[in-house]
Amino acid sequence: MMPHRRSVERGDESPREVTAATDEIGGRRHLVIADLTRDEAWLSMPESEASMLAEWR
């Protein structure tokens, strides 16, 4: 997967549906965040490196 950066146009107000889930990638648990309304719009990180919600408060 190649990283891509593209800013969303200011006038682009189409509805988005973003979700998060955990999945096993390469034998390790990962947190995956994806925009379900766009192809290839997702990111992942090892679950051990993700912050807990309580840590953000």
N, C-alpha and C positions, 0 to 999 in steps of 0.2 A: 504494500500500500504506500503510495506516495502522498506526502502531505500537500494540501492545497489551501491557499488562503484567498478568500474573495469576500470583500465587504458586501453587505446587503445594501442595495440601493435604498435611499431614504424613502422613496415612494413605494417600495415593496412592502405592502402591509398584508400579504396573504397569510392566512392562519397557519400556525405552526403547531406541531404536536411533538413534544420532546419527552423522552422517557429514559429511565435508568434501570439497569439490571446487572446482575452478576452472571458471569459465564466463565467456563474453563478454557483458557487459551494456553497452549503449550504446556499443559499439566499444572498450571497455576490459576487460581481464582483471580478474575479481573472485574473491575467495575467498568461497565460500558454505558456511555451516554450517547443517545442518537436522536436526531431529528427525523421522525418517521415520514415527514412530508417531502424530504429531499433525498435523492439517491446519493449514496456514499458520504452522508453527513453524520459521522460518528467519531468518537474517540474512546480510547480505553486506557486503563492504567492498572497495575497490580493492586488488588484489593488491599494489600498490606500498606500501600502508599497513599490510599485515599483517606481523606479526613472524615471523621464522624460528624454528623450534624451538630451534636452537642458541643463539639470543639469550636464551631463557628459562631456560637452564641456569645 
